[in-house]
Amino acid sequence: MKISSSKIIIESLLYENVEFIFGYPGGAVLHIYDAIFYSKIKHILVRHEQAAVHIADGYSRSSNLIGVVLVTSGPGFTNCITGLATTNFDNSSIIVLCGQVIKKLISQNSFQELDNLNLSNPIIKNFYSLNCYFNIQYIISKSFNLSTFLKKGPIVIDFPKDLTSSSNKLRNKHPFIKKKNNKTIKNYFLNLNFKRPIILIGGGFIKTNYINLLDNFIKNNKIPFISTFMGLGGFNYRNPYYLGWLGMHGDACVNNIIHYSDIVICLGTRLDDRIINSNDNFCPYSKIFHIDIDLNSISKNIYCENFYLCDINFFLKNKILYKNIKFWWKFIIFFKKFFNQKYKNNFFFCKPQQIIEIIFLISKGKLFLTTDVGQHQMFAAKYYYFNFKKFISSGGLGTMGFGLPSSIGIKFANKNKKVLLITGEGSFQMMMQELSTCKQYKINIIVINLNNQSLGMVKQWQELNYENRYSQSYVFSLPNFKKLINSYNLYSFNFYNIKKFYFFFTNIIILNVFCFINIYINQKENVFPIQIYNKFMCELISFFSIKKYEKKICFFNL
């Protein structure tokens, strides 16, 4: 039996077990939308195409599924660019089905016609342009296999409108693509002469399911390990060998410990600039050993002579031979105690650090937590402890507005789980039109808005580097969030007192409702520590002056 090409697209998606499509209709994809009308696939109507990609991103990263997006040509696809770049940086598996003008009008400056290939090529994993409707099944099947092969990433499929017409008939015959077997790698022993080892877990590790394998590896080798910001949630945070996370706003003790290490074993991290701070000054006493499946991630910023191009699984099944590291552990314990000083509690004002710690205390880390980008993102990373795959944030590109749509995607993938969004008033306003999506599909999430009435991270940098010249970092025309949320018939509450918030959150977390909690926090609160630009990892501004400990670490002979 022959069926239309647009219906073949839907049947191919059903064959790949696609449950949801996130999209926004337009002229170039109306044939496909007509086929969706009679199909079993659930279409989620968003209010902006960028939000559709973020929703698919959150959907994919919180599960082992692939997010599917459907948008029209021209501005429909250009609105997806920021979302595609976000998924590319954070290695998320999504497929974007993009409409295009009919074949004979391509490259003619037609209405809503753009060169989608050259627009998106630098920020996607692969691009397919349909030139014959007989290839529909093969291209979709190939895209789903390629999206999750080795390093994950976004894939775009371009559909000219005339090739999706109901007049094009073909047989529903799914292609068979042979899957290549993975090459086996023999066991090996990493025998190195080092005394101060450290293992660094990156965002690539969280894409795997090797959490138990990592626990056994760390337990057998008794080597301390740390993580990057994107690596949070990829391991058991209760592991006694876990020290914290490093980077620009990472733990002060971790930044010092990695500086004085003599070997760094990197698992699934590309060592970007927010981790290393300076290419020339990163770990001057260390050898870098890099284990990754993607050759492009190795020696990207830090040159690495010693690397293994293999699955992390093969590395974790082996033992490491090393010298006695008891003195190294004594040094680590010293730094952990020395940098134990934290912020000062204040029960008259709402401090963001206290709010995050209260949320963790009540939720016990069981919530799916997603953030936008800014100070609230760093506070969440520093004071909330994440269970496996429970933390989703835009770390590579740093996309403001990522939080609300991604939390919607998480909810679609995990219907019976609680989802919490921590955001700021600047980021939330970039995608707040998706409140309408929450209302339409009854998406029940809890939104914590840490409202300091300014662009917090920009303001902090202006304090440190521009002598308190706050140029365009204060927002003087904020909406009344309570009335705004209530206009969608959703619940909203304002808080100025930390005690009242504690009692309220204890009750609201039990209920299955959408709730927006607007908390006015201290405007002068900043994220510490912060590294000094282009300096060593151990040089940072913390809760106390850096000069206080300069004399205390000189006992360590390198």
VOGU-3710 file (C-alpha; in Angstrom, 3 decimals, decimal comma):
1> mkissskiii> 0,000/0,000/0,000  1,349/3,425/-0,974  0,912/6,413/1,347  1,835/10,107/1,144  5,377/11,335/1,855  4,203/13,493/4,776  2,605/10,442/6,386  5,837/8,502/5,794  7,644/11,132/7,904  5,227/10,498/10,775
11> esllyenvef> 5,416/6,708/10,375  9,228/6,901/10,428  9,120/8,900/13,650  6,714/6,391/15,201  9,084/3,604/14,157  11,778/5,396/16,222  9,407/5,458/19,244  8,861/9,222/19,151  6,104/10,230/21,573  6,278/14,047/21,412
21> ifgypggavl> 7,057/16,645/18,765  7,747/20,190/19,971  7,086/22,820/17,357  5,302/25,789/15,821  3,401/25,547/12,507  4,087/27,572/9,378  3,443/27,494/5,650  6,375/25,253/4,661  5,438/22,429/7,050  1,637/22,391/6,798
31> hiydaifysk> 1,668/19,076/4,881  3,469/17,483/7,838  1,092/19,108/10,346  -1,849/17,735/8,403  -0,352/14,239/8,790  0,182/14,844/12,530  -3,553/15,568/12,892  -4,364/11,895/12,170  -1,335/10,373/13,930  -0,657/9,034/17,434
41> ikhilvrheq> 2,228/11,429/18,010  1,473/14,177/20,527  2,389/17,629/19,279  3,317/20,250/21,873  2,620/23,769/20,634  5,225/26,218/21,932  5,096/30,026/21,785  8,565/30,501/20,270  10,780/28,219/18,178  13,804/28,753/20,438
51> aavhiadgys> 11,714/27,420/23,325  10,882/24,322/21,251  14,592/23,456/20,967  15,181/24,117/24,685  12,199/21,900/25,579  13,565/19,110/23,373  16,986/19,655/24,997  15,602/19,240/28,517  13,508/16,280/27,338  16,591/14,521/25,945
61> rssnligvvl> 19,059/15,305/28,741  16,719/14,109/31,504  16,089/10,782/29,767  17,617/8,459/27,188  15,221/9,723/24,519  15,759/11,958/21,492  13,897/15,270/21,335  12,187/16,116/18,034  11,450/19,683/16,898  9,330/20,775/13,921
71> vtsgpgftnc> 9,574/24,355/12,603  8,878/26,219/9,402  11,346/27,830/7,004  12,973/31,269/7,238  12,390/32,980/10,604  11,076/29,730/12,060  14,498/28,157/11,624  16,538/31,242/12,530  14,707/31,354/15,864  16,142/27,878/16,529
81> itglattnfd> 19,793/28,910/16,108  20,433/29,820/19,772  18,824/26,578/20,921  20,874/24,525/18,445  24,096/26,145/19,654  23,098/25,353/23,255  22,477/21,679/22,484  25,729/21,460/20,520  27,809/22,840/23,409  26,096/20,571/25,958
91> nssiivlcgq> 26,040/17,474/23,707  22,308/16,841/23,621  20,525/14,512/21,180  17,807/16,366/19,300  16,539/16,321/15,717  15,101/19,440/14,075  12,720/18,901/11,147  12,789/22,162/9,234  10,529/23,213/6,402  11,864/24,735/3,192
101> vikklisqns> 10,398/26,362/0,089  9,702/24,176/-2,932  12,788/22,898/-4,777  12,600/25,168/-7,829  12,528/28,304/-5,610  15,635/27,426/-3,567  18,457/29,997/-4,001  16,013/32,432/-5,635  15,591/34,764/-2,612  12,071/33,467/-2,250
111> fqeldnlnls> 9,686/34,322/0,574  10,946/32,758/3,847  13,825/31,025/2,042  17,286/30,837/3,630  20,438/28,770/3,260  19,831/26,626/6,336  22,971/24,549/5,788  25,452/27,418/6,024  23,440/29,061/8,809  23,625/26,054/11,088
121> npiiknfysl> 26,671/24,078/9,924  29,139/25,302/12,635  26,761/24,499/15,513  25,252/21,125/14,591  26,488/17,565/14,289  25,057/16,901/10,834  22,706/18,355/8,229  20,495/16,547/5,725  18,618/18,185/2,865  15,939/16,066/1,232
131> ncyfniqyii> 16,339/15,937/-2,551  13,966/13,027/-3,246  10,986/11,862/-1,216  12,077/8,230/-1,638  14,934/8,998/0,825  12,695/10,127/3,707  12,783/6,872/5,660  16,510/6,374/5,225  17,415/9,937/6,285  15,235/9,901/9,410
141> sksfnlstfl> 16,533/6,479/10,465  20,127/7,534/9,797  19,631/10,747/11,802  18,356/8,913/14,876  21,317/6,525/14,808  23,860/9,282/14,231  22,456/11,605/16,913  23,456/9,229/19,710  26,559/7,712/18,092  29,722/8,542/20,067
151> kkgpividfp> 29,438/12,245/20,891  25,809/13,365/20,992  24,641/16,433/19,121  21,816/18,121/17,178  20,880/17,098/13,633  18,850/19,179/11,164  16,749/17,730/8,328  15,603/20,164/5,618  12,259/19,285/3,924  11,269/21,208/0,749
161> kdltsssnkl> 7,517/21,667/0,851  6,773/20,009/-2,496  8,508/16,788/-1,346  6,121/16,475/1,628  2,971/16,876/-0,471  0,172/14,319/-0,238  0,504/13,761/-4,015  3,850/11,990/-3,494  3,127/8,307/-2,865  5,563/5,606/-1,754
171> rnkhpfikkk> 5,590/2,322/0,119  5,954/2,246/3,902  9,115/0,168/4,053  11,501/0,925/6,895  15,173/0,635/5,954  17,481/-1,773/7,718  20,785/-0,238/8,716  23,436/-2,561/10,050  24,927/-1,496/13,355  28,675/-1,850/13,590
181> nnktiknyfl> 30,060/-3,690/16,562  32,292/-1,741/18,916  35,921/-2,693/18,726  37,122/-4,416/21,873  40,025/-2,913/23,730  42,243/-5,133/25,820  42,635/-4,453/29,517  45,632/-2,420/30,522  47,241/-1,109/33,670  48,075/2,578/33,905
191> nlnfkrpiil> 51,389/2,497/35,729  52,655/5,992/36,461  55,121/7,538/38,852  53,051/10,142/40,698  52,264/11,147/44,262  49,477/13,737/43,927  46,777/12,326/41,603  43,370/13,827/40,913  40,516/12,637/38,670  38,404/15,236/36,854
201> igggfiktny> 34,838/14,299/35,826  33,359/16,346/32,956  29,988/16,796/31,277  30,683/13,945/28,855  30,571/11,456/31,724  27,003/12,394/32,632  25,851/11,154/29,205  26,861/7,622/30,236  25,369/5,293/32,832  28,629/4,350/34,507
211> inlldnfikn> 27,921/5,788/37,954  28,333/2,437/39,720  31,427/1,662/37,693  32,933/4,996/38,752  32,154/4,312/42,426  33,936/0,955/42,249  36,880/2,456/40,381  37,322/5,238/42,954  36,877/2,821/45,865  39,492/0,399/44,529
221> nkipfistfm> 42,070/3,042/43,631  41,353/5,458/46,518  42,089/8,491/44,350  40,284/11,805/45,064  38,071/13,126/42,296  36,509/16,455/41,389  34,112/17,614/38,684  33,455/20,455/36,318  30,242/22,493/36,451  28,714/20,384/33,660
231> glggfnyrnp> 29,820/17,199/35,413  27,552/17,870/38,398  24,945/15,163/38,735  27,035/12,557/36,932  28,152/10,722/40,056  27,289/9,995/43,686  27,898/13,241/45,587  27,992/11,278/48,873  31,193/9,521/47,772  33,834/10,309/50,466
241> yylgwlgmhg> 36,500/10,757/47,784  34,563/13,578/46,089  36,059/17,006/46,873  33,870/19,470/44,924  33,892/21,229/41,561  36,440/23,555/40,020  36,321/26,574/37,750  35,782/30,310/37,828  33,256/30,067/40,677  34,206/26,582/41,840
251> dacvnniihy> 35,264/25,554/45,328  38,377/27,379/46,567  39,902/24,218/48,019  39,407/22,319/44,731  41,070/25,057/42,671  44,071/24,943/45,020  44,236/21,153/45,121  44,301/20,746/41,336  46,961/23,458/41,079  49,371/21,418/43,236
261> sdiviclgtr> 48,556/18,002/41,756  51,145/16,157/39,670  48,711/14,262/37,432  45,161/15,091/36,279  43,114/12,260/34,735  40,329/13,887/32,701  37,175/11,871/31,943  34,814/13,419/29,391  35,795/17,096/29,623  37,134/19,469/26,988
271> lddriinsnd> 38,862/21,692/29,592  37,289/24,948/28,449  38,349/28,454/29,507  35,942/28,642/32,492  37,729/25,637/33,997  41,400/26,326/33,303  41,322/30,166/33,641  44,654/30,446/31,790  46,205/28,126/29,201  49,739/28,883/30,370
281> nfcpyskifh> 49,106/28,723/34,125  46,828/25,688/34,438  48,348/22,910/36,585  52,036/23,809/36,058  53,247/20,731/37,986  50,891/18,205/36,386  50,750/15,788/33,523  47,373/15,691/31,800  45,877/12,301/30,904  42,742/12,629/28,780
291> ididlnsisk> 40,146/9,875/28,182  37,423/10,729/25,659  35,564/9,274/22,677  35,788/12,520/20,707  39,175/13,373/19,233  38,138/17,031/18,823  37,813/17,412/22,617  41,426/16,410/23,230  44,115/19,140/23,290  41,469/21,769/22,540
301> niycenfylc> 42,774/24,295/25,072  45,458/22,393/26,989  47,947/20,366/24,975  47,851/16,709/25,991  50,442/14,146/24,935  48,874/11,299/26,907  45,352/10,395/25,849  43,158/7,349/25,288  40,554/7,584/22,537  38,047/5,107/23,940
311> dinfflknki> 34,834/4,766/25,889  35,211/5,677/29,561  33,806/2,227/30,304  37,054/0,575/29,167  39,165/2,857/31,344  37,108/2,402/34,508  37,405/-1,390/34,357  41,156/-1,210/34,897  43,427/-0,517/37,830  45,909/2,289/38,312
321> lyknikfwwk> 49,276/1,593/39,901  50,642/4,504/41,915  52,887/5,417/44,822  51,867/6,080/48,408  49,633/9,185/48,513  49,052/9,526/52,257  50,815/12,905/52,345  48,635/14,073/49,454  45,519/13,250/51,479  46,883/15,193/54,453
331> fiiffkkffn> 47,361/18,179/52,183  43,787/17,824/50,846  42,339/17,633/54,364  44,255/20,790/55,303  42,765/22,718/52,397  39,257/21,366/53,053  39,420/22,659/56,617  41,127/25,925/55,700  38,517/26,910/53,095  35,592/25,798/55,221
341> qkyknnfffc> 34,523/29,414/55,845  31,202/30,210/54,173  28,753/33,080/53,945  27,237/34,611/57,083  23,676/33,605/57,861  21,088/36,345/58,011  17,496/35,588/59,007  16,233/39,145/58,415  17,000/39,171/54,689  16,640/36,427/52,110
351> kpqqiieiif> 20,101/35,261/51,134  20,273/33,142/47,956  22,722/30,699/49,559  20,301/30,019/52,404  17,399/29,567/49,999  19,270/26,912/47,985  20,353/25,072/51,139  16,774/25,090/52,462  15,536/23,672/49,139  18,094/20,859/49,334
361> liskgklflt> 17,295/20,206/52,998  13,598/19,765/52,235  13,905/17,975/48,862  16,961/15,844/49,809  18,287/16,213/46,266  15,460/14,156/44,739  14,108/16,921/42,492  15,011/17,482/38,869  16,654/20,884/39,106  17,207/23,182/36,145
371> tdvgqhqmfa> 18,544/26,729/36,081  18,868/29,721/33,849  22,199/31,548/33,537  23,611/34,019/36,045  24,334/34,288/39,752  21,422/32,021/40,673  22,985/29,307/38,480  26,233/29,418/40,474  24,414/29,528/43,819  22,458/26,423/42,819
381> akyyyfnfkk> 25,618/24,588/41,760  27,471/25,478/44,971  24,805/24,876/47,618  22,626/22,123/46,150  23,869/18,512/45,953  22,590/16,643/42,925  21,565/13,035/42,476  22,365/11,246/39,224  21,170/13,157/36,130  19,079/15,525/38,242
391> fissgglgtm> 20,860/18,758/37,230  20,296/20,387/33,838  21,683/23,784/32,909  23,208/25,662/29,988  26,902/25,509/30,828  28,646/25,609/27,459  26,857/28,473/25,713  25,310/30,078/28,800  21,883/30,784/27,296  19,653/33,062/29,328
401> gfglpssigi> 16,054/31,897/29,032  17,020/28,223/28,931  15,437/27,344/32,280  11,654/27,524/31,817  11,399/25,659/28,477  13,938/23,009/29,539  11,969/22,345/32,742  8,874/21,825/30,569  10,808/19,249/28,529  11,981/17,497/31,698
411> kfanknkkvl> 8,378/17,250/32,868  7,253/15,663/29,588  10,022/13,048/29,875  9,444/12,429/33,607  5,726/12,860/34,172  5,623/11,627/37,771  8,750/13,441/38,975  9,027/16,836/40,664  10,775/19,548/38,636  12,238/22,707/40,159
421> litgegsfqm> 13,448/25,738/38,208  15,800/28,252/39,823  15,905/31,442/37,807  16,421/35,184/37,975  14,159/37,985/36,835  16,418/38,794/33,844  16,543/35,251/32,453  12,904/34,473/33,184  11,630/37,398/31,090  13,394/36,061/27,997
431> mmqelstckq> 11,154/32,991/27,746  8,203/33,788/30,004  5,774/33,431/27,078  6,045/29,670/27,708  3,824/30,164/30,738  1,067/29,803/28,174  2,456/26,356/27,242  2,447/25,391/30,930  -1,185/26,409/31,214  -2,304/24,621/28,037
441> ykiniivinl> -0,638/21,280/28,847  -0,968/21,525/32,656  2,767/21,450/33,312  3,196/21,520/37,090  6,645/22,779/38,076  7,957/24,930/40,914  9,747/28,120/39,866  12,050/29,898/42,350  12,778/33,416/41,117  15,759/34,918/42,994
451> nnqslgmvkq> 14,881/38,556/42,417  17,714/41,031/43,055  16,275/43,554/40,553  19,494/43,570/38,549  21,587/41,534/36,130  23,505/40,013/39,016  26,551/38,543/37,295  27,065/41,649/35,156  26,756/43,822/38,266  29,312/41,691/40,119
461> wqelnyenry> 31,869/42,042/37,322  31,271/45,786/37,227  32,006/45,941/40,960  35,251/44,013/40,608  36,605/45,373/37,323  34,887/48,691/36,601  34,941/50,504/39,965  31,208/50,122/40,674  30,104/51,760/37,428  26,794/49,927/36,997
471> sqsyvfslpn> 26,203/50,514/33,311  22,810/49,069/32,268  22,914/46,282/34,876  19,905/47,402/36,944  16,371/46,604/35,788  13,986/49,418/36,746  10,838/48,254/34,947  10,134/44,782/36,265  6,574/43,483/35,947  4,404/42,561/38,886
481> fkklinsynl> 5,248/38,860/38,709  2,394/37,840/40,969  -0,252/39,463/38,768  1,502/38,249/35,625  1,446/34,604/36,736  -2,091/34,922/38,075  -3,245/36,167/34,662  -2,512/32,626/33,390  -4,569/31,185/36,286  -1,377/29,874/37,896
491> ysfnfynikk> -0,255/30,252/41,518  2,277/32,908/42,511  3,654/34,134/45,851  6,091/36,823/47,001  8,528/36,395/49,910  10,837/38,754/51,793  11,486/36,594/54,865  13,499/33,357/54,895  11,489/31,741/57,715  8,169/32,199/55,943
501> fyffftniii> 9,661/30,741/52,776  10,869/27,672/54,685  7,413/26,832/56,025  5,749/27,560/52,692  8,152/25,437/50,631  7,744/22,515/53,022  4,039/22,411/52,109  4,126/23,366/48,430  6,622/20,661/47,454  4,040/18,006/48,329
511> lnvfcfiniy> 1,395/19,423/45,989  1,226/18,783/42,243  0,633/22,351/41,043  2,455/25,044/39,084  3,822/27,552/41,562  5,933/30,663/40,929  7,777/31,844/44,055  9,232/35,330/43,740  11,862/35,900/46,457  13,405/39,325/46,941
521> inqkenvfpi> 17,058/38,788/47,860  19,869/41,055/48,997  21,133/43,052/46,001  24,705/43,185/47,326  25,121/39,405/47,524  27,778/38,103/45,109  29,114/34,702/44,086  32,389/33,780/45,778  35,013/32,555/45,217  35,849/34,014/41,828
531> qiynkfmcel> 39,120/33,405/40,025  41,437/36,242/39,079  41,532/36,406/35,297  44,545/34,874/33,528  46,197/33,830/36,798  46,955/30,476/38,425  44,117/28,272/39,669  45,088/29,000/43,280  44,702/32,793/42,829  41,148/33,808/43,597
541> isffsikkye> 38,945/36,201/45,524  37,127/34,356/48,284  35,167/35,261/51,406  38,475/36,472/52,820  41,619/37,970/51,285  43,950/35,794/49,267  46,910/37,148/51,261  45,704/35,366/54,381  46,905/31,948/53,235  49,960/32,828/51,083
551> kkicffnl> 52,396/32,062/53,930  50,586/28,930/55,076  51,067/26,890/51,897  54,793/27,469/51,546  55,497/24,322/53,593  54,583/22,192/50,568  57,744/21,271/48,637  57,118/20,520/44,976
//
